[in-house]
Amino acid sequence: SQLRFIYSFSLILGIMTRLSSALLITLSTISSTSAYVPASTFVGSSVGRRAPSTSRPETRVNENFGFDFAEDQKEIAPQVLLGEANYKQWVGTVNENSFLNRQYNVIKRVRELDLIKLTAENGILSKLEKNGVDLKTLESLLPVAEQFGALSLVANNQQLLVNLVAPLLVEPAPLLLPVIAGALEAGPSAFYLASAVCLGLDALLVVNNVEIPFIGLSAGVVLGLLLVPLAVVSGGAGVALASASKN
């Protein structure tokens, strides 16, 4: 009986040992499988996902502002960036309609604003003829303008005139044409009055030390950049009309 007991106990012990071994193998397999867990099951999730690194060269471009102790531009900057002309040409190769090289389309805006029709409706040309200004008079002014270098000035500053002066003349033209028509109807005195008003207003702002709110700049100086040229143009137009009427 003792031998049978020992045999039964050893048999049970062997079975338990095999079961424990199988259990350990199963647990180890589960633990190794669960160790690899995807970072996220959602499509497009960036958690646990690392973008491939791309090496991009870092280029530092510094200007020396003319100081001898600063870095030399020719050594640290590409040749296409040195000088305004080179830079504009390079920008033109990148984008033909870039803001740097873009030009104000005068003909297109004149057509869109229908300025020719407005000029005819306000009788600008007929009123100019009444004041002695016609095509023959304008042609006679060309040699005088060339003598004072006005035509050369216009030819050498086309970009500035097209992009700065032309918008200032074309865009407010629908509002200015009726005013100009009324001034031509009144004669040179209306232009003299406009010149005097512009100068008087600017002088009033300067004498009273009027400042622009929230900025603190002198209103007489800032607005003078507009009022003084208007006064000069108005006075010059009055003188031109007066001389044309005498002729």
Secondary structure, 3 states (H helix, E strand, C coil): CHHHHHHHHHHHHHHHHHHHHHHHHHHHHHHHHHCCCCCCCCCCCCCCCCCCCCCCCCCCCCCCCCCCCCCCHHHHCCHHHCCHHHHHHHHHHHCCCCCCCCCCCHHHHHHHHCHHHHHHHCCHHHHHHHCCCCHHHHHHHHHHHHHCCHHHHHHHCHHHHHHHHHHHHHCCHHHHHHHHHHHHHHCHHHHHHHHHHHHHHHHHHHHCCCECCCCCCEHHHHHHHHHHHHHHHHHHHHHHHHHHHHC
